[in-house]
Structure formats: structure tokens, C-alpha cells
Amino acid sequence: MSFGEKFEDALMTVAEVVGDNKYLMAIKDAFTSFMPFIIIGSMGTLLKVLISSTSTGLAIWIPQLAALEPAFTAINFCTMSFMTLPVIFLIAQNLAKAKNGPEQASGVVSVAAYISMCATTITVDGLEAPIAGMLNTTFGAQGLFVGMATALVFTSLFCRLTTIDAIKIKMPPSVPAGIAGSFNIMIPVFITLVISSLFGIFFRMATGQYVGDFIYAIMQAPLEALFNTPFGIIGLILVSQLFWVLGIHGGLIVTPVRNPMFAAAIAANTAALAAGAQPDQIFTMGFWNCFLTLGGAGGTFCLILATLMLSKREDHRAIAKLGFLPGVCGISEPIVFGFPLVLNPTFAIPFILCAPVQAAIAVFATNVGFLPCNTVDVPFGVPIFLNGFVGHGWQGVVIQLIILAVGTLIWIPFVLMANRQAEKEAAEA
């Protein structure tokens, strides 16, 4: 047996183990159920970029279209930027189903447990006392990791408590079944929420931070050592992709480290150009958008191309077609959460490694003098090739073509592997 066959068998074994794990399957099924909302949310972003944006959309020529931006922003917020709560509910519901527990009640309890550990007041400049409210980061991708863990832990606890007859409030047979069922779970709900609330307050007393803020902070800490070097930027994109595989928005994690460095770099390039010197700062926001996340985080546009060319799976082909136009504009969420790539052992390796390879190609092209450093940061959402041309000239387009070709070659073996997995599953069925 060749190395490739052994490697494929090992990955398929891992995939089977994941498929047999009720906790990982609950997460996977939750993202699958939420996929339509993610796609619609990405369409909201796409409409904003193409229509109402005054820098990239039709609103440049028709200023009245800028008035539509709040509507498109709302579409994105109520789906993608609010994904943590519905995903918690869906994970809890799927896990409760696997444990033969109360599905809907488990979803509600898990959402409540998550909220009980979050900040419910906001400090506003100019006001002496905090006001009631919650930050957007509580509901968006930043809170997803803590939300998933909360759903798994507290659903398991709640389902276990509902099996204990001693803590059930039994109602007479004359009471309708729905009301009787609500009373049966009342004490398990109370115990679960008391435990989550106490854990949240004790954690804050011990660390001085809420659970979500603490985890978000420690994720960023190791990134502080990565600075403006080729190895640093490749390491930064690698760390970002590792978080993406776990279901965490890697871009949000590395933003506090990345953005100040990129802002200083583009300022230095602009100053050099104004002084008649040659810009020499490689790593800017435009460089990141044009090459490192070309077509979306993790080379997902290359996955779209490989899928449309060679995939025999109708589900994957359908998702690839839906994700094509967003992918052209760098929006990867329909693919990341649609396939899904989160916790997917078959696609984890290319999803993690494709972006560092893209970075290495662009860095090499710059170091040999072919790709010029940019002095214009092309905003997010500008389509592939157009962003490369505006930011880096025709050389940028050439490098983007090379990156797409290499990235597609990286994804192809794993797309073919997914075909064989589907054939095996169909044969077993």
C-alpha cells in the first residue's frame, strides 16, 4: 500500500471516529442546519459591497443607494453577526436528541446558560454608571468557541438531571401533558442555570474577566510575538486558520496584532512614495486581502474551483455554486460553515495549509523583485483580480492566478477523497 493510500485510510478512519462522536456530530449538524442563514448573511455583505458602499459599490455613482446600507447591514447582523445564540441552540438540540433528552428545552437552557456567563451591562463614556446591554461580540463569531463549549457541557448536565426522578415535580394525571412536562424539568433548569451563573461569577472573581473575554485574550497573547517578518506573517495566517478549523473567526483573533502593524506599513510605503523612494513594506492590509485570503480565508475559492471541476457530491457542488459569487469578493463563510470545514478532518489539512502556501508565494514574488509593495490598500470586498490590479498592478494579477492554480492543486486530492468517502457511505447504506 502506497503512502497516499495509507494517508487516505488514516483520514477516513479519523472521519469515521468523528462521525461516531455524538458531541462533534452535534456541532457539525448544527452548522449544517444554520448554513442557509450564513449564506444569506454573506449575501447581505455582498449587496453592501456591490451596491451601497461609497468606496466599492454603485453608490460611488448613485449616492442615493448609500441609504440602503443599514438594510444590508441588518441582514448580515441578524445572521452571521448573531450566529452564536442560534448555533448554541442547535448544538444543544442535536446533542439532546442523541442523549434522548428534551431537545427544545435543552436548546433554551444552553442559550440561557451562555448569557448567564456574559456581561449584561455596558460602560458608556460620559455616564457614571454602566447601563443594561450586551456587546455585539457576545453574539458574533468571537463568542462562538465559548458558546459551543457551553452547549456541550450544560446540555449534558441538563439531560443528566432530567433523568433523576427524585427532582421531578410530578403532576396529577388530569394535568395536560405539556404543562406536566414543563414542571418535570423545572428543577433541572434551575440547577443548571445556578451552576452556570455561579461558575461565571466565580471565574470573574478569580480572573477579573468574563469567560469569553478571558479566552479571547489568551488566544491573542501568543500572537504578540509575531511581527513584520515573512515567518511571522506566515505564522500569523497559520494561527488564524487553526482557529477557523475550530469554528472561531480567525481573522477576528489576529486583528489586534495584525492591524496596527499593517497600518504602520502602509503609512511607511505612502511616505516613501511621496519622497520619491521605493516602498519596501510588504505586509499591508491590501497584501493580506489580495493574496493571503484570496477568495476567502483558507483558500476557499480554490476549494470552490476544485469542487466544481472534480467533485461528484451533489451537496458539495450545490454549496460551491452558492458560494462562488461571495467567494469572488473574498467572503468565505458560506463555504466554511456550509461544507462545513469546521471540525472536518477530511478538509482540515488543506484548509490550514493553503493560506500559508499562498503567503509564501506572494512573499517570494516580492523578495525577488517581481511583485511591487502596494501604496493603496484595496478595501475588503473588491473582486479577485481587480483588487490585485489596483493594489499591485498587473504583477498582482499574475501572482493571484498562480496562487489560484497552486491552491486548487492543493485542494484537489481532498475533494477526490471526499468523493470516495461518499461512495463508501452510499455502499454501506
One Martini backbone bead per residue (centre of mass of N, CA, C, O) as a GRO file, in nm:
protein
  429
    1MET     BB    1   0.096   0.037   0.024
    2SER     BB    2   0.077   0.351  -0.017
    3PHE     BB    3   0.101   0.654   0.127
    4GLY     BB    4  -0.165   0.771   0.016
    5GLU     BB    5  -0.346   0.536   0.115
    6LYS     BB    6  -0.273   0.555   0.412
    7PHE     BB    7  -0.362   0.848   0.451
    8GLU     BB    8  -0.656   0.810   0.364
    9ASP     BB    9  -0.729   0.596   0.575
   10ALA     BB   10  -0.669   0.773   0.820
   11LEU     BB   11  -0.877   0.995   0.757
   12MET     BB   12  -1.125   0.805   0.746
   13THR     BB   13  -1.099   0.714   1.037
   14VAL     BB   14  -1.135   0.990   1.163
   15ALA     BB   15  -1.412   1.045   1.035
   16GLU     BB   16  -1.552   0.806   1.178
   17VAL     BB   17  -1.502   0.901   1.465
   18VAL     BB   18  -1.652   1.166   1.435
   19GLY     BB   19  -1.925   1.031   1.345
   20ASP     BB   20  -1.942   0.876   1.640
   21ASN     BB   21  -1.946   1.158   1.775
   22LYS     BB   22  -2.192   1.330   1.933
   23TYR     BB   23  -2.054   1.608   1.974
   24LEU     BB   24  -1.941   1.663   1.686
   25MET     BB   25  -2.214   1.613   1.541
   26ALA     BB   26  -2.366   1.844   1.672
   27ILE     BB   27  -2.193   2.064   1.545
   28LYS     BB   28  -2.218   1.989   1.248
   29ASP     BB   29  -2.533   1.996   1.232
   30ALA     BB   30  -2.563   2.289   1.315
   31PHE     BB   31  -2.413   2.416   1.072
   32THR     BB   32  -2.593   2.289   0.859
   33SER     BB   33  -2.860   2.427   0.954
   34PHE     BB   34  -2.723   2.731   0.939
   35MET     BB   35  -2.630   2.778   0.643
   36PRO     BB   36  -2.852   2.962   0.510
   37PHE     BB   37  -2.790   3.209   0.695
   38ILE     BB   38  -2.497   3.250   0.608
   39ILE     BB   39  -2.552   3.304   0.312
   40ILE     BB   40  -2.738   3.546   0.356
   41GLY     BB   41  -2.531   3.715   0.512
   42SER     BB   42  -2.328   3.731   0.276
   43MET     BB   43  -2.524   3.879   0.088
   44GLY     BB   44  -2.535   4.135   0.253
   45THR     BB   45  -2.239   4.205   0.212
   46LEU     BB   46  -2.244   4.203  -0.097
   47LEU     BB   47  -2.454   4.431  -0.134
   48LYS     BB   48  -2.290   4.643   0.009
   49VAL     BB   49  -2.038   4.635  -0.177
   50LEU     BB   50  -2.203   4.668  -0.465
   51ILE     BB   51  -2.409   4.914  -0.376
   52SER     BB   52  -2.374   5.103  -0.089
   53SER     BB   53  -2.089   5.158  -0.123
   54THR     BB   54  -1.864   5.444  -0.146
   55SER     BB   55  -1.597   5.258  -0.249
   56THR     BB   56  -1.732   4.978  -0.421
   57GLY     BB   57  -2.006   5.078  -0.525
   58LEU     BB   58  -2.276   5.232  -0.683
   59ALA     BB   59  -2.263   5.481  -0.483
   60ILE     BB   60  -2.049   5.641  -0.635
   61TRP     BB   61  -2.278   5.724  -0.867
   62ILE     BB   62  -2.528   5.658  -0.652
   63PRO     BB   63  -2.579   5.801  -0.354
   64GLN     BB   64  -2.869   5.692  -0.269
   65LEU     BB   65  -2.773   5.389  -0.207
   66ALA     BB   66  -2.656   5.440   0.083
   67ALA     BB   67  -2.940   5.409   0.232
   68LEU     BB   68  -2.925   5.076   0.219
   69GLU     BB   69  -2.707   4.980   0.424
   70PRO     BB   70  -2.871   4.907   0.686
   71ALA     BB   71  -3.014   4.662   0.559
   72PHE     BB   72  -2.761   4.492   0.490
   73THR     BB   73  -2.649   4.495   0.778
   74ALA     BB   74  -2.891   4.350   0.909
   75ILE     BB   75  -2.864   4.083   0.760
   76ASN     BB   76  -2.583   4.018   0.875
   77PHE     BB   77  -2.643   4.042   1.181
   78CYS     BB   78  -2.895   3.831   1.208
   79THR     BB   79  -2.679   3.603   1.131
   80MET     BB   80  -2.357   3.621   1.151
   81SER     BB   81  -2.349   3.838   1.404
   82PHE     BB   82  -2.573   3.613   1.555
   83MET     BB   83  -2.474   3.299   1.568
   84THR     BB   84  -2.430   3.190   1.857
   85LEU     BB   85  -2.718   3.133   1.962
   86PRO     BB   86  -2.830   2.936   1.741
   87VAL     BB   87  -2.593   2.735   1.765
   88ILE     BB   88  -2.640   2.655   2.052
   89PHE     BB   89  -2.924   2.547   2.015
   90LEU     BB   90  -2.853   2.329   1.798
   91ILE     BB   91  -2.647   2.170   1.958
   92ALA     BB   92  -2.832   2.101   2.196
   93GLN     BB   93  -3.050   1.959   2.033
   94ASN     BB   94  -2.871   1.735   1.908
   95LEU     BB   95  -2.758   1.622   2.175
   96ALA     BB   96  -3.031   1.554   2.307
   97LYS     BB   97  -3.114   1.352   2.092
   98ALA     BB   98  -2.871   1.155   2.145
   99LYS     BB   99  -2.968   1.145   2.472
  100ASN     BB  100  -3.283   1.151   2.506
  101GLY     BB  101  -3.369   1.446   2.540
  102PRO     BB  102  -3.480   1.762   2.571
  103GLU     BB  103  -3.449   1.962   2.306
  104GLN     BB  104  -3.568   2.251   2.340
  105ALA     BB  105  -3.486   2.292   2.636
  106SER     BB  106  -3.182   2.262   2.589
  107GLY     BB  107  -3.150   2.510   2.408
  108VAL     BB  108  -3.250   2.722   2.611
  109VAL     BB  109  -3.058   2.657   2.845
  110SER     BB  110  -2.790   2.709   2.693
  111VAL     BB  111  -2.840   3.004   2.627
  112ALA     BB  112  -2.879   3.093   2.922
  113ALA     BB  113  -2.601   3.000   3.023
  114TYR     BB  114  -2.437   3.188   2.846
  115ILE     BB  115  -2.561   3.460   2.938
  116SER     BB  116  -2.486   3.418   3.248
  117MET     BB  117  -2.157   3.461   3.157
  118CYS     BB  118  -2.221   3.747   3.064
  119ALA     BB  119  -2.228   4.065   2.991
  120THR     BB  120  -2.510   4.306   3.094
  121THR     BB  121  -2.313   4.554   3.080
  122ILE     BB  122  -2.234   4.902   2.985
  123THR     BB  123  -1.975   5.123   2.931
  124VAL     BB  124  -2.018   5.479   2.911
  125ASP     BB  125  -1.918   5.759   2.802
  126GLY     BB  126  -2.040   6.000   3.051
  127LEU     BB  127  -2.121   5.774   3.247
  128GLU     BB  128  -2.125   5.664   3.572
  129ALA     BB  129  -2.304   5.419   3.495
  130PRO     BB  130  -2.394   5.139   3.391
  131ILE     BB  131  -2.570   4.979   3.130
  132ALA     BB  132  -2.795   4.801   2.983
  133GLY     BB  133  -2.623   4.539   2.800
  134MET     BB  134  -2.468   4.412   2.491
  135LEU     BB  135  -2.223   4.297   2.305
  136ASN     BB  136  -2.161   4.190   1.988
  137THR     BB  137  -1.939   3.976   2.071
  138THR     BB  138  -2.143   3.779   2.209
  139PHE     BB  139  -2.290   3.690   1.918
  140GLY     BB  140  -2.057   3.638   1.755
  141ALA     BB  141  -1.768   3.475   1.662
  142GLN     BB  142  -1.616   3.535   1.931
  143GLY     BB  143  -1.839   3.346   2.103
  144LEU     BB  144  -1.836   3.051   1.980
  145PHE     BB  145  -1.652   2.876   2.155
  146VAL     BB  146  -1.802   2.914   2.424
  147GLY     BB  147  -2.078   2.829   2.314
  148MET     BB  148  -2.010   2.536   2.242
  149ALA     BB  149  -1.916   2.449   2.523
  150THR     BB  150  -2.179   2.516   2.667
  151ALA     BB  151  -2.364   2.324   2.513
  152LEU     BB  152  -2.219   2.058   2.591
  153VAL     BB  153  -2.213   2.079   2.902
  154PHE     BB  154  -2.518   2.175   2.976
  155THR     BB  155  -2.666   1.955   2.825
  156SER     BB  156  -2.550   1.716   2.976
  157LEU     BB  157  -2.647   1.805   3.253
  158PHE     BB  158  -2.950   1.836   3.193
  159CYS     BB  159  -3.004   1.546   3.092
  160ARG     BB  160  -2.919   1.413   3.357
  161LEU     BB  161  -3.129   1.553   3.544
  162THR     BB  162  -3.393   1.443   3.387
  163THR     BB  163  -3.337   1.135   3.504
  164ILE     BB  164  -3.419   1.236   3.791
  165ASP     BB  165  -3.692   1.168   3.981
  166ALA     BB  166  -3.646   1.329   4.255
  167ILE     BB  167  -3.658   1.626   4.077
  168LYS     BB  168  -3.949   1.584   4.001
  169ILE     BB  169  -4.254   1.738   3.919
  170LYS     BB  170  -4.546   1.590   3.994
  171MET     BB  171  -4.845   1.545   3.821
  172PRO     BB  172  -5.147   1.497   3.764
  173PRO     BB  173  -5.319   1.329   3.515
  174SER     BB  174  -5.511   1.586   3.447
  175VAL     BB  175  -5.269   1.717   3.343
  176PRO     BB  176  -5.133   1.833   3.089
  177ALA     BB  177  -4.853   1.727   2.929
  178GLY     BB  178  -4.710   2.002   2.883
  179ILE     BB  179  -4.719   2.098   3.177
  180ALA     BB  180  -4.589   1.852   3.311
  181GLY     BB  181  -4.318   1.877   3.157
  182SER     BB  182  -4.239   2.156   3.269
  183PHE     BB  183  -4.224   2.064   3.570
  184ASN     BB  184  -4.010   1.835   3.539
  185ILE     BB  185  -3.773   2.064   3.444
  186MET     BB  186  -3.744   2.289   3.656
  187ILE     BB  187  -3.508   2.193   3.839
  188PRO     BB  188  -3.292   2.142   3.619
  189VAL     BB  189  -3.290   2.437   3.527
  190PHE     BB  190  -3.208   2.562   3.796
  191ILE     BB  191  -2.940   2.412   3.837
  192THR     BB  192  -2.800   2.489   3.574
  193LEU     BB  193  -2.813   2.806   3.614
  194VAL     BB  194  -2.666   2.819   3.882
  195ILE     BB  195  -2.400   2.698   3.782
  196SER     BB  196  -2.339   2.900   3.553
  197SER     BB  197  -2.350   3.160   3.725
  198LEU     BB  198  -2.135   3.083   3.935
  199PHE     BB  199  -1.908   3.033   3.740
  200GLY     BB  200  -1.900   3.318   3.621
  201ILE     BB  201  -1.841   3.474   3.891
  202PHE     BB  202  -1.590   3.313   3.985
  203PHE     BB  203  -1.421   3.368   3.736
  204ARG     BB  204  -1.419   3.675   3.766
  205MET     BB  205  -1.290   3.683   4.050
  206ALA     BB  206  -1.021   3.530   3.958
  207THR     BB  207  -0.959   3.716   3.674
  208GLY     BB  208  -1.145   3.986   3.594
  209GLN     BB  209  -1.311   3.812   3.378
  210TYR     BB  210  -1.482   3.697   3.140
  211VAL     BB  211  -1.480   3.413   2.975
  212GLY     BB  212  -1.469   3.520   2.682
  213ASP     BB  213  -1.249   3.739   2.729
  214PHE     BB  214  -1.026   3.550   2.832
  215ILE     BB  215  -1.000   3.363   2.586
  216TYR     BB  216  -0.948   3.586   2.379
  217ALA     BB  217  -0.686   3.689   2.516
  218ILE     BB  218  -0.514   3.417   2.515
  219MET     BB  219  -0.516   3.391   2.206
  220GLN     BB  220  -0.349   3.661   2.153
  221ALA     BB  221  -0.081   3.644   2.312
  222PRO     BB  222   0.097   3.456   2.117
  223LEU     BB  223   0.088   3.681   1.878
  224GLU     BB  224   0.284   3.914   1.977
  225ALA     BB  225   0.556   3.774   1.848
  226LEU     BB  226   0.435   3.853   1.570
  227PHE     BB  227   0.582   4.012   1.299
  228ASN     BB  228   0.752   4.182   1.031
  229THR     BB  229   0.776   3.877   0.888
  230PRO     BB  230   0.758   3.605   0.706
  231PHE     BB  231   0.723   3.407   0.946
  232GLY     BB  232   0.515   3.577   1.095
  233ILE     BB  233   0.288   3.590   0.878
  234ILE     BB  234   0.260   3.285   0.842
  235GLY     BB  235   0.197   3.230   1.137
  236LEU     BB  236  -0.058   3.406   1.150
  237ILE     BB  237  -0.223   3.251   0.933
  238LEU     BB  238  -0.205   2.977   1.072
  239VAL     BB  239  -0.352   3.053   1.331
  240SER     BB  240  -0.610   3.148   1.196
  241GLN     BB  241  -0.681   2.863   1.074
  242LEU     BB  242  -0.701   2.704   1.336
  243PHE     BB  243  -0.949   2.860   1.434
  244TRP     BB  244  -1.136   2.799   1.200
  245VAL     BB  245  -1.154   2.488   1.249
  246LEU     BB  246  -1.296   2.552   1.541
  247GLY     BB  247  -1.508   2.803   1.468
  248ILE     BB  248  -1.318   3.053   1.461
  249HIS     BB  249  -1.254   3.377   1.384
  250GLY     BB  250  -0.939   3.436   1.288
  251GLY     BB  251  -0.942   3.738   1.210
  252LEU     BB  252  -1.029   3.844   1.493
  253ILE     BB  253  -0.785   3.738   1.653
  254VAL     BB  254  -0.547   3.891   1.473
  255THR     BB  255  -0.620   4.194   1.453
  256PRO     BB  256  -0.464   4.335   1.697
  257VAL     BB  257  -0.186   4.255   1.562
  258ARG     BB  258  -0.216   4.332   1.255
  259ASN     BB  259  -0.326   4.629   1.208
  260PRO     BB  260  -0.097   4.808   1.324
  261MET     BB  261   0.119   4.696   1.132
  262PHE     BB  262  -0.028   4.772   0.865
  263ALA     BB  263  -0.056   5.076   0.911
  264ALA     BB  264   0.251   5.134   0.924
  265ALA     BB  265   0.322   5.020   0.642
  266ILE     BB  266   0.143   5.205   0.457
  267ALA     BB  267   0.266   5.468   0.560
  268ALA     BB  268   0.558   5.409   0.467
  269ASN     BB  269   0.495   5.373   0.165
  270THR     BB  270   0.371   5.653   0.117
  271ALA     BB  271   0.619   5.818   0.210
  272ALA     BB  272   0.817   5.702   0.004
  273LEU     BB  273   0.666   5.793  -0.251
  274ALA     BB  274   0.669   6.101  -0.179
  275ALA     BB  275   1.005   6.090  -0.169
  276GLY     BB  276   1.097   5.890  -0.419
  277ALA     BB  277   1.084   5.613  -0.309
  278GLN     BB  278   1.088   5.273  -0.234
  279PRO     BB  279   0.869   5.059  -0.140
  280ASP     BB  280   0.923   4.797   0.147
  281GLN     BB  281   0.640   4.710   0.259
  282ILE     BB  282   0.468   4.417   0.248
  283PHE     BB  283   0.273   4.422   0.508
  284THR     BB  284  -0.060   4.464   0.433
  285MET     BB  285  -0.392   4.475   0.391
  286GLY     BB  286  -0.380   4.436   0.085
  287PHE     BB  287  -0.203   4.184   0.088
  288TRP     BB  288  -0.396   4.008   0.251
  289ASN     BB  289  -0.648   4.031   0.056
  290CYS     BB  290  -0.500   3.947  -0.222
  291PHE     BB  291  -0.339   3.666  -0.103
  292LEU     BB  292  -0.402   3.530   0.181
  293THR     BB  293  -0.742   3.581   0.121
  294LEU     BB  294  -0.807   3.462  -0.151
  295GLY     BB  295  -1.146   3.410  -0.169
  296GLY     BB  296  -1.077   3.355   0.124
  297ALA     BB  297  -1.029   3.176   0.385
  298GLY     BB  298  -0.814   2.910   0.307
  299GLY     BB  299  -0.876   2.884  -0.002
  300THR     BB  300  -1.192   2.852  -0.084
  301PHE     BB  301  -1.192   2.915  -0.389
  302CYS     BB  302  -1.027   2.665  -0.463
  303LEU     BB  303  -1.244   2.469  -0.364
  304ILE     BB  304  -1.458   2.553  -0.561
  305LEU     BB  305  -1.301   2.476  -0.817
  306ALA     BB  306  -1.250   2.177  -0.745
  307THR     BB  307  -1.549   2.102  -0.713
  308LEU     BB  308  -1.654   2.185  -0.999
  309MET     BB  309  -1.453   1.987  -1.149
  310LEU     BB  310  -1.455   1.692  -0.943
  311SER     BB  311  -1.709   1.666  -0.798
  312LYS     BB  312  -1.976   1.412  -0.701
  313ARG     BB  313  -2.109   1.595  -0.492
  314GLU     BB  314  -2.403   1.760  -0.470
  315ASP     BB  315  -2.371   1.918  -0.206
  316HIS     BB  316  -2.098   2.053  -0.274
  317ARG     BB  317  -2.181   2.182  -0.545
  318ALA     BB  318  -2.406   2.361  -0.435
  319ILE     BB  319  -2.231   2.526  -0.239
  320ALA     BB  320  -2.026   2.628  -0.449
  321LYS     BB  321  -2.230   2.790  -0.617
  322LEU     BB  322  -2.322   2.977  -0.382
  323GLY     BB  323  -2.006   3.066  -0.313
  324PHE     BB  324  -1.886   3.206  -0.563
  325LEU     BB  325  -1.956   3.510  -0.549
  326PRO     BB  326  -1.853   3.563  -0.263
  327GLY     BB  327  -1.563   3.459  -0.327
  328VAL     BB  328  -1.484   3.685  -0.526
  329CYS     BB  329  -1.520   3.887  -0.255
  330GLY     BB  330  -1.397   3.716   0.006
  331ILE     BB  331  -1.638   3.524   0.101
  332SER     BB  332  -1.629   3.222   0.318
  333GLU     BB  333  -1.872   3.124   0.498
  334PRO     BB  334  -2.038   2.930   0.310
  335ILE     BB  335  -1.802   2.719   0.315
  336VAL     BB  336  -1.713   2.685   0.610
  337PHE     BB  337  -2.036   2.627   0.705
  338GLY     BB  338  -2.140   2.436   0.461
  339PHE     BB  339  -1.983   2.171   0.433
  340PRO     BB  340  -1.801   2.175   0.660
  341LEU     BB  341  -1.476   2.287   0.789
  342VAL     BB  342  -1.556   2.242   1.065
  343LEU     BB  343  -1.433   1.972   1.205
  344ASN     BB  344  -1.290   1.857   0.926
  345PRO     BB  345  -1.070   1.609   0.852
  346THR     BB  346  -1.058   1.613   0.538
  347PHE     BB  347  -1.011   1.956   0.521
  348ALA     BB  348  -0.802   2.062   0.733
  349ILE     BB  349  -0.527   2.067   0.591
  350PRO     BB  350  -0.586   2.266   0.353
  351PHE     BB  351  -0.713   2.491   0.530
  352ILE     BB  352  -0.440   2.548   0.681
  353LEU     BB  353  -0.211   2.543   0.433
  354CYS     BB  354  -0.294   2.728   0.195
  355ALA     BB  355  -0.237   3.015   0.304
  356PRO     BB  356   0.072   2.989   0.358
  357VAL     BB  357   0.135   2.932   0.060
  358GLN     BB  358   0.030   3.198  -0.049
  359ALA     BB  359   0.224   3.372   0.115
  360ALA     BB  360   0.490   3.255   0.002
  361ILE     BB  361   0.448   3.341  -0.290
  362ALA     BB  362   0.421   3.650  -0.243
  363VAL     BB  363   0.690   3.690  -0.094
  364PHE     BB  364   0.877   3.584  -0.315
  365ALA     BB  365   0.788   3.786  -0.537
  366THR     BB  366   0.890   4.032  -0.375
  367ASN     BB  367   1.193   3.951  -0.316
  368VAL     BB  368   1.260   3.927  -0.641
  369GLY     BB  369   1.095   4.195  -0.771
  370PHE     BB  370   0.806   4.149  -0.904
  371LEU     BB  371   0.640   4.246  -0.654
  372PRO     BB  372   0.499   4.521  -0.550
  373CYS     BB  373   0.452   4.743  -0.320
  374ASN     BB  374   0.193   4.889  -0.166
  375THR     BB  375  -0.007   5.218  -0.155
  376VAL     BB  376  -0.289   5.065  -0.178
  377ASP     BB  377  -0.573   4.981   0.011
  378VAL     BB  378  -0.778   4.747  -0.067
  379PRO     BB  379  -1.080   4.678  -0.001
  380PHE     BB  380  -1.303   4.483   0.112
  381GLY     BB  381  -1.478   4.313  -0.174
  382VAL     BB  382  -1.299   4.321  -0.398
  383PRO     BB  383  -1.248   4.161  -0.663
  384ILE     BB  384  -1.084   3.950  -0.818
  385PHE     BB  385  -0.800   4.114  -0.976
  386LEU     BB  386  -0.886   4.401  -0.912
  387ASN     BB  387  -0.727   4.417  -0.646
  388GLY     BB  388  -0.451   4.340  -0.766
  389PHE     BB  389  -0.430   4.578  -0.969
  390VAL     BB  390  -0.468   4.821  -0.778
  391GLY     BB  391  -0.237   4.736  -0.565
  392HIS     BB  392  -0.004   4.573  -0.789
  393GLY     BB  393  -0.088   4.537  -1.061
  394TRP     BB  394  -0.024   4.301  -1.297
  395GLN     BB  395   0.140   4.131  -1.097
  396GLY     BB  396  -0.095   4.065  -0.906
  397VAL     BB  397  -0.256   3.892  -1.108
  398VAL     BB  398  -0.044   3.676  -1.156
  399ILE     BB  399  -0.024   3.580  -0.860
  400GLN     BB  400  -0.321   3.501  -0.834
  401LEU     BB  401  -0.315   3.279  -1.048
  402ILE     BB  402  -0.102   3.105  -0.910
  403ILE     BB  403  -0.253   3.065  -0.643
  404LEU     BB  404  -0.505   2.928  -0.763
  405ALA     BB  405  -0.357   2.688  -0.889
  406VAL     BB  406  -0.217   2.579  -0.634
  407GLY     BB  407  -0.466   2.562  -0.449
  408THR     BB  408  -0.626   2.362  -0.624
  409LEU     BB  409  -0.414   2.133  -0.606
  410ILE     BB  410  -0.441   2.101  -0.299
  411TRP     BB  411  -0.758   2.026  -0.298
  412ILE     BB  412  -0.810   1.786  -0.493
  413PRO     BB  413  -0.742   1.526  -0.320
  414PHE     BB  414  -0.977   1.592  -0.110
  415VAL     BB  415  -1.212   1.582  -0.306
  416LEU     BB  416  -1.164   1.288  -0.393
  417MET     BB  417  -1.193   1.174  -0.108
  418ALA     BB  418  -1.489   1.263  -0.071
  419ASN     BB  419  -1.596   1.084  -0.292
  420ARG     BB  420  -1.514   0.810  -0.158
  421GLN     BB  421  -1.673   0.850   0.099
  422ALA     BB  422  -1.951   0.862  -0.035
  423GLU     BB  423  -1.937   0.582  -0.168
  424LYS     BB  424  -1.906   0.426   0.098
  425GLU     BB  425  -2.167   0.524   0.234
  426ALA     BB  426  -2.357   0.418   0.009
  427ALA     BB  427  -2.277   0.119   0.031
  428GLU     BB  428  -2.354   0.084   0.332
  429ALA     BB  429  -2.659   0.183   0.284
   0.00000   0.00000   0.00000
